[in-house]
Structure formats: structure tokens, C-alpha cells
Amino acid sequence: MSLNLARMPQVQGVEDRFGVDIQEILQDRLLKEPVTIEVKDLRNGFERIFIGLSNYRRQSVYNEATRTCTMKINCLADDLQDLLILLLSFGPAIKVIGPDDFRNAWLDRLHRQVAMLEG
């Protein structure tokens, strides 16, 4: 793929053109409370989840006693649906801990999937 820049006489950043700070806008759209999950190393769960969530800001803490990893995922409110679908794809390797509204949406999706399989 090639991009022809011959007819672009000038390029400006959004900040210069409109006087807005993109980082400030994105910071305002971040969730107030991160999505918290617990990860088990089932079927290479750690590796799959760390790769799958590589485009999200996250903090992870490994607990040697339980052999699980607790992960806090920061994302934009607009990305919640995508994150929900992605987390569902990891199956029993994860457990959603919070926040409550996200956990309830995750559980609702799981119940609907089970209902489709049974029906």
C-alpha cells in the first residue's frame, strides 16, 4: 500500500489545529475504576492473556501461593464491549472480580451463551 502525499501541502497535529489536548481527552474517557480479573495458568493462560491484552494499560501481580495473577486493566469507556468479548474468549482461565457492573455484564453474557448451547 502506498500513500500519495503530493497533494498535501501542510500537515498539522490536532492540538495545533483545534487547540485540544488529545491526552487530556483520553484521560477523561478512562474508566474511573479498572476492570480487575484473576488469571489462572490454564492452557497457557498467562501467555495468551498477556498477549491478548497487550494493547491495554494494565498492572499485574502474581500470587505464588495461589499460582494466580491479579490484573487491573485500564481502558476507555468506549472499549468496554470489546474488552468484555475478549475476556470471554479466554474461558475458564479468568475470573472477573470487578467492577460490579462489568462483572454483571460478563456473567449475563456467560448465562446467555450457556442458554444458547442448551436450547
C-alpha positions as CSV (number, residue, x, y, z in Angstrom):
1,M,0.0,0.0,0.0
2,S,1.3,3.5,-0.8
3,L,0.1,6.9,0.3
4,N,0.4,9.8,-2.1
5,L,1.3,12.9,-0.2
6,A,1.8,15.1,-3.2
7,R,-1.4,16.9,-2.8
8,M,-1.0,17.5,1.0
9,P,0.7,20.9,1.2
10,Q,0.6,21.0,5.0
11,V,0.1,18.6,7.9
12,Q,-0.9,19.8,11.4
13,G,-1.5,17.9,14.6
14,V,-5.0,18.1,16.2
15,E,-3.6,20.1,19.1
16,D,-2.3,22.8,16.7
17,R,-5.4,22.9,14.5
18,F,-8.2,22.8,17.0
19,G,-6.5,23.7,20.3
20,V,-7.3,20.4,22.1
21,D,-5.1,18.1,24.1
22,I,-5.7,14.5,22.9
23,Q,-4.1,13.1,26.0
24,E,-6.4,15.1,28.3
25,I,-9.5,13.9,26.3
26,L,-8.3,10.3,26.5
27,Q,-7.6,10.6,30.3
28,D,-11.1,11.9,30.8
29,R,-12.6,8.9,29.0
30,L,-10.7,6.3,31.0
31,L,-12.8,4.2,33.4
32,K,-12.7,5.6,36.9
33,E,-12.2,2.0,38.3
34,P,-10.1,-0.5,36.3
35,V,-11.5,-3.9,35.3
36,T,-10.0,-6.5,37.7
37,I,-9.5,-10.1,36.7
38,E,-7.9,-13.1,38.2
39,V,-5.9,-15.3,35.8
40,K,-5.1,-19.0,36.2
41,D,-2.4,-20.5,34.0
42,L,-4.7,-23.0,32.3
43,R,-3.8,-23.9,28.7
44,N,-1.0,-21.3,28.7
45,G,-3.5,-18.8,30.2
46,F,-0.9,-16.3,31.3
47,E,0.8,-16.1,27.9
48,R,-2.5,-15.9,25.9
49,I,-3.9,-13.3,28.2
50,F,-0.8,-11.1,28.3
51,I,-0.6,-11.2,24.5
52,G,-4.4,-10.7,24.1
53,L,-4.4,-7.7,26.4
54,S,-1.1,-6.1,25.1
55,N,-2.9,-3.0,23.8
56,Y,-4.4,-2.2,27.2
57,R,-2.7,-0.4,30.1
58,R,-2.6,-2.9,32.9
59,Q,-1.0,-3.8,36.2
60,S,-0.3,-7.4,37.2
61,V,0.6,-9.1,40.5
62,Y,1.5,-12.8,40.7
63,N,0.5,-14.7,43.8
64,E,2.8,-17.7,44.3
65,A,0.6,-19.2,47.0
66,T,-2.5,-19.5,44.7
67,R,-0.5,-19.6,41.4
68,T,-2.8,-16.9,40.0
69,C,-2.2,-13.4,38.6
70,T,-4.4,-10.5,39.5
71,M,-4.6,-8.0,36.7
72,K,-6.1,-4.5,36.7
73,I,-7.0,-3.3,33.2
74,N,-7.4,0.4,32.5
75,C,-9.4,1.1,29.3
76,L,-11.6,3.7,27.7
77,A,-15.3,3.5,28.4
78,D,-15.8,3.0,24.6
79,D,-13.7,-0.1,24.7
80,L,-15.6,-2.0,27.4
81,Q,-17.7,-4.1,25.0
82,D,-14.5,-5.1,23.1
83,L,-12.8,-6.0,26.4
84,L,-15.8,-8.0,27.5
85,I,-15.8,-10.1,24.3
86,L,-12.0,-10.6,24.5
87,L,-12.2,-11.7,28.1
88,L,-14.9,-14.2,27.3
89,S,-12.7,-15.8,24.7
90,F,-10.2,-16.9,27.5
91,G,-12.8,-19.2,29.0
92,P,-12.1,-20.7,32.4
93,A,-8.6,-19.2,32.6
94,I,-10.1,-16.0,34.0
95,K,-12.4,-14.8,36.7
96,V,-13.8,-11.2,36.6
97,I,-13.6,-9.6,40.0
98,G,-14.9,-6.1,39.3
99,P,-16.2,-3.5,39.0
100,D,-19.7,-4.9,39.7
101,D,-21.4,-3.5,36.5
102,F,-18.7,-5.0,34.3
103,R,-18.8,-8.3,36.2
104,N,-22.6,-8.4,35.9
105,A,-22.4,-7.8,32.1
106,W,-19.8,-10.6,31.9
107,L,-22.0,-13.0,33.9
108,D,-25.0,-12.1,31.8
109,R,-23.1,-12.9,28.6
110,L,-22.0,-16.2,30.0
111,H,-25.5,-17.2,31.0
112,R,-26.8,-16.3,27.5
113,Q,-24.1,-18.4,25.9
114,V,-25.0,-21.4,28.1
115,A,-28.7,-20.9,27.3
116,M,-27.9,-20.9,23.6
117,L,-26.0,-24.2,23.9
118,E,-28.8,-25.8,25.9
119,G,-31.6,-24.5,23.7
